[in-house]
């Protein structure tokens, strides 16, 4: 029997949606709060990193892809591809995209909301990893070998 919305971590999905909506809306409404090419350049770079991480993560997960942090019983542990570099490339993609969006639109309010995605996805990843350790005994070794968001750093 499939677990329900809340059992699979649906509140995390809702929270993520609210946070990302805030980033998008704030960027569009309160834009051009500063001027400068370097911020826009960095924002475009972060959007590029987000695209690469998102595409690579989605491709590597294949049928295992889900917005919910709790894996289904049929899920297989993916450690290849980008998952050999970072345990949560899709979360990294969303964090980079949010910050990149705020920088491109030059929105301080969007940047505040975007920076909140870091601690949010860190907490979501920690919860997800507790479920993954229960389901996959080899996950603990994987955690020691591969960093959470940034290869070799964190």
N, CA and C of each residue as an Amber inpcrd file, in Angstrom:
protein
   462
   0.8340000  -1.1860000   0.0000000   0.0000000   0.0000000   0.0000000
   0.8750000   1.2450000   0.0000000   0.5320000   2.2140000  -0.8420000
   1.3120000   3.4410000  -0.9310000   1.0430000   4.3420000   0.2700000
   2.1060000   4.9970000   0.7260000   1.9660000   5.9460000   1.8200000
   1.2700000   7.2040000   1.2960000   0.5620000   7.8960000   2.1780000
  -0.1590000   9.0940000   1.8040000   0.7450000  10.3140000   1.6920000
   0.1240000  11.4090000   1.3410000   0.8140000  12.6810000   1.1220000
   1.6650000  13.0810000   2.3280000   1.0890000  13.0700000   3.4980000
   1.8040000  13.5080000   4.6900000   2.8690000  12.5050000   5.1240000
   2.5770000  11.2200000   4.9870000   3.5490000  10.1820000   5.3550000
   4.7810000  10.2240000   4.4670000   4.6300000  10.6530000   3.2370000
   5.7620000  10.7340000   2.3000000   6.5470000  12.0300000   2.4470000
   6.0990000  12.9390000   3.3180000   6.7990000  14.2080000   3.4950000
   6.1560000  15.3400000   2.7110000   4.8530000  15.2760000   2.5480000
   4.1400000  16.2840000   1.7740000   4.2660000  17.6980000   2.3040000
   4.3930000  17.8530000   3.6220000   4.5610000  19.2040000   4.1710000
   5.8650000  19.8360000   3.6930000   6.8910000  19.0120000   3.4990000
   8.1410000  19.5340000   2.9480000   7.9220000  20.0480000   1.5260000
   7.1380000  19.3270000   0.7580000   6.8460000  19.7260000  -0.6210000
   6.0550000  21.0330000  -0.6250000   5.0780000  21.1520000   0.2550000
   4.3020000  22.3930000   0.3410000   5.1910000  23.5660000   0.7560000
   6.0080000  23.3550000   1.7690000   6.9180000  24.4110000   2.2240000
   7.8640000  24.8580000   1.1340000   8.3680000  23.9070000   0.4030000
   9.2620000  24.2030000  -0.7240000   8.5310000  25.0450000  -1.7720000
   7.2950000  24.6940000  -2.0660000   6.5200000  25.4450000  -3.0430000
   6.2770000  26.8810000  -2.6140000   5.9450000  27.0730000  -1.3490000
   5.7130000  28.4180000  -0.8180000   6.9910000  29.2390000  -0.8800000
   8.0840000  28.6520000  -0.4660000   9.3640000  29.3600000  -0.4690000
   9.7850000  29.7520000  -1.8850000   9.6460000  28.8390000  -2.8240000
  10.0300000  29.1470000  -4.2050000   9.0830000  30.1520000  -4.8420000
   7.8120000  30.0880000  -4.5060000   6.8680000  31.0930000  -5.0030000
   7.2580000  32.4760000  -4.4840000   7.6830000  32.5500000  -3.2270000
   8.1250000  33.8270000  -2.6590000   9.3370000  34.3680000  -3.4110000
  10.2840000  33.4950000  -3.7320000  11.4720000  33.9210000  -4.4790000
  11.0560000  34.4900000  -5.8390000  10.1920000  33.7740000  -6.5380000
   9.7810000  34.1920000  -7.8830000   9.0040000  35.5010000  -7.8310000
   8.0020000  35.5650000  -6.9730000   7.1510000  36.7600000  -6.8960000
   7.9520000  37.9770000  -6.4450000   8.7600000  37.8180000  -5.4180000
   9.5680000  38.9490000  -4.9360000  10.5260000  39.4400000  -6.0190000
  11.0960000  38.5120000  -6.7670000  11.9950000  38.9090000  -7.8500000
  11.2970000  39.7230000  -8.9170000  10.0790000  39.3590000  -9.2220000
   9.3340000  40.0680000 -10.2640000   8.7630000  41.4000000  -9.7850000
   8.3080000  41.4490000  -8.5500000   7.6730000  42.6770000  -8.0470000
   8.6990000  43.6850000  -7.5480000   9.6690000  43.2290000  -6.7620000
  10.6600000  44.1420000  -6.1930000  12.0000000  43.9550000  -6.8770000
  12.0510000  44.2520000  -8.1550000  13.2780000  44.0720000  -8.9360000
  14.0320000  45.3910000  -9.0680000  15.2490000  45.2550000  -9.5190000
  16.1430000  46.4000000  -9.7550000  16.3300000  47.2500000  -8.4970000
  16.5090000  46.5690000  -7.3690000  16.7790000  47.2850000  -6.1240000
  18.2340000  47.7320000  -6.0440000  19.0530000  47.2400000  -6.9320000
  20.4280000  47.6970000  -7.0850000  20.7860000  47.5510000  -8.5510000
  21.8630000  48.1150000  -8.9420000  22.3200000  48.0310000 -10.3280000
  23.7280000  47.4460000 -10.3290000  24.0350000  46.7010000 -11.3390000
  25.3890000  46.1820000 -11.4490000  25.4460000  44.8860000 -12.2200000
  26.3720000  44.8280000 -13.1270000  26.5480000  43.6520000 -13.9580000
  27.0820000  42.4460000 -13.1920000  27.9960000  42.6110000 -12.2200000
  28.5450000  41.4210000 -11.5430000  27.4830000  40.5380000 -10.9060000
  26.4860000  41.1290000 -10.2600000  25.4260000  40.3300000  -9.6440000
  24.6210000  39.5600000 -10.6710000  24.3000000  40.2340000 -11.7760000
  23.5490000  39.5790000 -12.8470000  24.3940000  38.4540000 -13.4490000
  25.6720000  38.7130000 -13.6590000  26.5840000  37.7090000 -14.2110000
  26.6450000  36.4910000 -13.2970000  26.7830000  36.7160000 -11.9880000
  26.8060000  35.6010000 -11.0290000  25.4660000  34.8670000 -11.0280000
  24.3720000  35.6190000 -11.1350000  23.0530000  35.0080000 -11.1690000
  22.8780000  34.1010000 -12.3700000  23.3180000  34.5600000 -13.5260000
  23.2260000  33.7380000 -14.7340000  24.0860000  32.4820000 -14.5750000
  25.2640000  32.6440000 -13.9760000  26.1290000  31.4850000 -13.7230000
  25.4640000  30.4740000 -12.8080000  24.8180000  30.9650000 -11.7530000
  24.1190000  30.0570000 -10.8300000  22.9310000  29.3740000 -11.5130000
  22.2480000  30.0870000 -12.3890000  21.1520000  29.4630000 -13.1370000
  21.6930000  28.3580000 -14.0510000  22.8760000  28.5760000 -14.6090000
  23.5130000  27.5430000 -15.4330000  23.8840000  26.3190000 -14.6140000
  24.4670000  26.5510000 -13.4370000  24.7980000  25.4330000 -12.5340000
  23.5230000  24.6930000 -12.1510000  22.4600000  25.4470000 -11.8700000
  21.1830000  24.8310000 -11.4990000  20.6670000  23.9450000 -12.6200000
  20.7590000  24.4350000 -13.8500000  20.2870000  23.6500000 -14.9970000
  21.0850000  22.3610000 -15.1350000  22.3980000  22.4590000 -15.0260000
  23.2440000  21.2630000 -15.1500000  22.9510000  20.2480000 -14.0470000
  22.8840000  20.7250000 -12.8120000  22.5950000  19.8150000 -11.6870000
  21.1990000  19.2160000 -11.8180000  20.2430000  20.0310000 -12.2180000
  18.8720000  19.5520000 -12.3510000  18.7160000  18.5060000 -13.4380000
  19.3200000  18.7710000 -14.5790000  19.2350000  17.8160000 -15.6990000
  19.9610000  16.5220000 -15.3560000  21.1820000  16.6530000 -14.8160000
  21.9590000  15.4570000 -14.4720000  21.2780000  14.6500000 -13.3680000
  20.7270000  15.3450000 -12.3680000  20.0530000  14.6500000 -11.2740000
  18.7920000  13.9400000 -11.7320000  18.0200000  14.6180000 -12.5600000
  16.7910000  14.0220000 -13.0860000  17.1030000  12.8100000 -13.9500000
  18.1110000  12.9300000 -14.8050000  18.4900000  11.8120000 -15.6760000
  18.9820000  10.6180000 -14.8620000  19.7830000  10.8810000 -13.8380000
  20.3260000   9.7870000 -13.0240000  19.2260000   9.0820000 -12.2230000
  18.2600000   9.8230000 -11.7270000  17.1890000   9.2120000 -10.9290000
  16.2070000   8.4120000 -11.7690000  15.9180000   8.8880000 -12.9580000
  14.9700000   8.1760000 -13.8150000  13.6410000   7.9750000 -13.1180000
  13.1930000   6.7260000 -13.0320000  11.8860000   6.4060000 -12.4240000
  11.8560000   6.6180000 -10.9170000  12.9930000   6.8070000 -10.3040000
  13.0470000   7.0410000  -8.8600000  12.6930000   8.4820000  -8.4910000
  12.5530000   9.3620000  -9.4760000  12.3020000  10.7850000  -9.2360000
  10.9400000  11.0020000  -8.5810000  10.9410000  11.7750000  -7.5090000
   9.7130000  12.1330000  -6.8060000   9.9610000  13.4330000  -6.0550000
   8.9400000  14.2630000  -5.8760000   9.1360000  15.4820000  -5.0870000
   9.1800000  15.2000000  -3.5880000   8.7430000  14.0260000  -3.1970000
   8.6520000  13.6950000  -1.7800000   9.9990000  13.2180000  -1.2360000
  10.3120000  13.6190000   0.0000000  11.5810000  13.1700000   0.5800000
  11.5900000  11.7080000   1.0120000  10.4410000  11.1550000   1.3160000
  10.4100000   9.7480000   1.7380000  10.3390000   8.8570000   0.5020000
  11.3180000   7.9710000   0.3400000  11.3280000   7.1160000  -0.8540000
  10.2510000   6.0340000  -0.7970000   9.7910000   5.6510000  -1.9630000
   8.8640000   4.5300000  -2.0600000   9.6230000   3.2340000  -1.7870000
   8.9110000   2.1880000  -1.4350000   9.5600000   0.9070000  -1.1670000
  10.2100000   0.3340000  -2.4250000   9.7340000   0.7340000  -3.5950000
  10.2880000   0.2420000  -4.8610000  11.4990000   1.0480000  -5.3470000
  11.8380000   2.1030000  -4.6320000  12.9510000   2.9670000  -5.0250000
  14.2810000   2.2380000  -4.9230000  15.1650000   2.5250000  -5.8600000
  16.5310000   1.9990000  -5.8050000  17.4640000   3.1400000  -5.4270000
  18.5050000   2.8350000  -4.6630000  19.4790000   3.8370000  -4.2720000
  20.3860000   4.1320000  -5.4590000  20.4210000   5.3960000  -5.8660000
  21.2460000   5.8230000  -6.9910000  22.5130000   6.4680000  -6.4350000
  23.6720000   5.9250000  -6.8480000  24.9620000   6.4670000  -6.4140000
  25.8560000   6.8120000  -7.6030000  25.3450000   6.6380000  -8.8000000
  26.1410000   6.8680000 -10.0100000  25.8460000   8.2480000 -10.5950000
  26.6300000   8.6200000 -11.5850000  26.4460000   9.9070000 -12.2450000
  26.7210000  11.0440000 -11.2730000  25.8990000  12.0580000 -11.3320000
  26.0780000  13.2090000 -10.4470000  25.9090000  12.8310000  -8.9810000
  25.2100000  11.7150000  -8.7170000  25.0450000  11.2480000  -7.3450000
  26.3450000  10.6750000  -6.7810000  27.3490000  10.5160000  -7.5990000
  28.6740000  10.1600000  -7.1200000  29.4510000  11.3910000  -6.6650000
  28.9200000  12.5810000  -6.9820000  29.5600000  13.8460000  -6.6010000
  28.8390000  14.5500000  -5.4620000  27.5290000  14.4440000  -5.4410000
  26.7120000  15.0910000  -4.4180000  25.4660000  14.2460000  -4.1670000
  25.0650000  14.1650000  -2.8900000  23.9190000  13.3130000  -2.5470000
  22.5770000  13.9290000  -2.9460000  22.5240000  15.2440000  -3.0700000
  21.2570000  15.9210000  -3.3520000  21.4160000  16.9630000  -4.4650000
  21.7310000  16.5200000  -5.6720000  21.9280000  17.4950000  -6.7560000
  20.6750000  18.2810000  -7.1190000  19.5030000  17.7050000  -6.9190000
  18.2820000  18.4450000  -7.2410000  18.0430000  19.5640000  -6.2240000
  18.3680000  19.3350000  -4.9790000  18.2550000  20.3970000  -3.9770000
  19.3030000  21.4760000  -4.2590000  20.4940000  21.0540000  -4.6260000
  21.5270000  22.0150000  -5.0130000  21.0430000  22.8530000  -6.1900000
  20.3880000  22.2140000  -7.1420000  19.8670000  22.9220000  -8.3150000
  18.8410000  23.9740000  -7.9100000  17.9400000  23.6210000  -7.0240000
  16.9000000  24.5700000  -6.6140000  17.5000000  25.7320000  -5.8380000
  18.4400000  25.4560000  -4.9520000  19.0910000  26.5280000  -4.1820000
  19.8170000  27.4770000  -5.1370000  20.5910000  26.9320000  -6.0610000
  21.3160000  27.7650000  -7.0290000  20.3610000  28.5590000  -7.9140000
  19.2730000  27.9220000  -8.3350000  18.2940000  28.6080000  -9.1840000
  17.6390000  29.7590000  -8.4270000  17.2960000  29.5400000  -7.1780000
  16.6400000  30.5840000  -6.3870000  17.5620000  31.7860000  -6.1980000
  18.8050000  31.5240000  -5.8200000  19.7540000  32.6210000  -5.6220000
  20.0600000  33.2970000  -6.9600000  20.2270000  32.5050000  -8.0050000
  20.4720000  33.0580000  -9.3300000  19.3400000  33.9520000  -9.7970000
  18.1070000  33.5000000  -9.5810000  16.9220000  34.2870000  -9.9540000
  16.9380000  35.6460000  -9.2380000  17.1890000  35.6270000  -7.9380000
  17.2030000  36.8640000  -7.1600000  18.2940000  37.8090000  -7.6510000
  19.4520000  37.2690000  -7.9900000  20.5450000  38.1120000  -8.4680000
  20.2650000  38.6830000  -9.8550000  19.6970000  37.8810000 -10.7220000
  19.3730000  38.3610000 -12.0680000  18.3560000  39.4990000 -11.9940000
  17.3450000  39.3570000 -11.1430000  16.3190000  40.3840000 -11.0070000
  16.7540000  41.5110000 -10.0760000  17.8930000  41.3510000  -9.4280000
  18.4460000  42.3660000  -8.5240000  17.4290000  42.7380000  -7.4440000
  16.9250000  41.6970000  -6.7890000  15.8840000  41.8690000  -5.7860000
  16.3730000  41.4280000  -4.4100000  16.4530000  42.3830000  -3.4960000
  16.8700000  42.0690000  -2.1420000  15.9030000  41.1420000  -1.4270000
  14.6020000  41.3850000  -1.5920000  13.6100000  40.5200000  -0.9390000
  13.6550000  39.1080000  -1.4990000  13.8160000  38.9970000  -2.8000000
  13.9350000  37.6580000  -3.3990000  15.2060000  36.9780000  -2.9070000
  16.2710000  37.7520000  -2.7290000  17.5340000  37.1750000  -2.2510000
  17.3880000  36.6580000  -0.8190000  16.6600000  37.3770000   0.0130000
  16.4230000  36.9070000   1.3800000  15.6640000  35.5730000   1.3450000
  14.6040000  35.5190000   0.5420000  13.8410000  34.2700000   0.4240000
  14.6980000  33.1680000  -0.1800000  15.5250000  33.5120000  -1.1660000
  16.3940000  32.5260000  -1.8110000  17.4220000  31.9730000  -0.8340000
  17.9730000  32.8320000  -0.0070000  18.9610000  32.3670000   0.9750000
  18.3110000  31.4490000   2.0080000  17.0210000  31.6100000   2.2350000
  16.3030000  30.7170000   3.1590000  16.1650000  29.3090000   2.5830000
  16.3280000  29.1560000   1.2620000  16.2380000  27.8090000   0.6830000
  17.3890000  26.9230000   1.1590000  18.5300000  27.5140000   1.4710000
  19.6720000  26.7150000   1.9500000  19.3460000  25.9460000   3.2130000
  18.9870000  26.6460000   4.3060000  18.6310000  25.9180000   5.5300000
  17.4060000  25.0250000   5.3570000  16.4460000  25.4540000   4.5430000
  15.2490000  24.6430000   4.3170000  15.6290000  23.3040000   3.6850000
  16.3980000  23.3420000   2.5810000  16.7520000  22.0950000   1.9090000
  17.7520000  21.2720000   2.7110000  18.5460000  21.9230000   3.5460000
  19.4270000  21.1690000   4.4290000  18.5860000  20.3530000   5.4080000
  17.5620000  20.9730000   5.9850000  16.6730000  20.2600000   6.9090000
  15.8960000  19.1620000   6.1780000  15.4060000  19.4550000   4.9820000
  14.6680000  18.4570000   4.2050000  15.5840000  17.2760000   3.8680000
  16.8250000  17.5670000   3.4910000  17.7760000  16.5030000   3.1610000
  18.0800000  15.6420000   4.3860000  18.2360000  16.2600000   5.5410000
  18.4980000  15.5000000   6.7750000  17.3410000  14.5400000   7.0780000
  16.1120000  15.0240000   6.8860000  14.9490000  14.1630000   7.1110000
  14.9310000  13.0190000   6.1090000  15.1570000  13.3600000   4.8530000
  15.1780000  12.3510000   3.7960000  16.2470000  11.3020000   4.0700000
  17.3930000  11.7320000   4.5330000  18.4910000  10.8040000   4.7840000
  18.1890000   9.8400000   5.9240000  17.4070000  10.2680000   6.8920000
  16.9970000   9.3260000   7.9530000  16.1590000   8.2030000   7.3410000
  15.2470000   8.5620000   6.4550000  14.4350000   7.5370000   5.7800000
  15.3120000   6.6580000   4.8820000  16.2600000   7.2610000   4.1800000
  17.1250000   6.4910000   3.2780000  18.0110000   5.5150000   4.0450000
  18.5310000   5.9130000   5.1960000  19.3510000   5.0050000   6.0130000
  18.5440000   3.8050000   6.4760000  17.2630000   4.0230000   6.8040000
  16.4080000   2.9080000   7.2130000  16.1530000   1.9490000   6.0600000
  15.9740000   2.4990000   4.8810000  15.6270000   1.6760000   3.7180000
  16.8410000   1.0290000   3.0640000  17.9810000   1.7190000   3.1130000
  19.1900000   1.2220000   2.4420000  20.3470000   1.1870000   3.4410000
  20.7280000   0.0140000   3.9300000  21.8250000  -0.0790000   4.8940000
  23.1350000   0.5200000   4.3660000  23.3380000   0.4890000   3.0540000
  24.5740000   1.0140000   2.4610000  24.5970000   2.5430000   2.3860000
  23.4830000   3.1960000   2.7380000  23.4240000   4.6520000   2.6410000
  24.4150000   5.3310000   3.5880000  24.6550000   4.7590000   4.7560000
  25.6000000   5.3450000   5.7210000  27.0030000   5.4410000   5.1260000
  27.4370000   4.4030000   4.3990000  28.7520000   4.4480000   3.7350000
  28.7550000   5.5090000   2.6310000  27.6730000   5.5840000   1.9080000
  27.5250000   6.5800000   0.8420000  27.6230000   7.9990000   1.4250000
  26.9910000   8.2340000   2.5740000  27.0510000   9.5400000   3.2290000
  28.4780000   9.9330000   3.5930000  29.2620000   8.9700000   4.0130000
  30.6510000   9.2550000   4.3880000  31.5050000   9.5760000   3.1690000
  31.1480000   9.0080000   2.0440000  31.9310000   9.1570000   0.8190000
  31.5610000  10.3940000   0.0000000  30.2820000  10.7750000   0.0140000
  29.7950000  11.8390000  -0.8720000  29.1580000  12.9500000  -0.0420000
  29.5320000  14.1960000  -0.3230000  29.0060000  15.3540000   0.4040000
  27.5450000  15.6220000   0.0160000  26.8580000  16.3690000   0.8690000
  25.4170000  16.5840000   0.7040000  25.0740000  17.4630000  -0.5080000
  25.6760000  18.6570000  -0.6190000  25.2790000  19.5950000  -1.6700000
  26.4060000  20.0190000  -2.6140000  27.5720000  20.2810000  -2.0450000
  28.6930000  20.7970000  -2.8480000  29.8170000  19.7640000  -2.8280000
  30.1790000  19.2270000  -3.9920000  31.2260000  18.1880000  -4.0380000
  32.4860000  18.6010000  -3.2810000  32.9090000  17.7330000  -2.3640000
  34.1400000  17.9560000  -1.6150000  34.0570000  19.0170000  -0.5270000
  32.9210000  19.7140000  -0.3990000  32.8220000  20.8130000   0.5530000
  31.7530000  20.5530000   1.6110000  30.5120000  20.4060000   1.1870000
  29.4050000  20.2230000   2.1260000  28.3170000  19.3770000   1.4910000
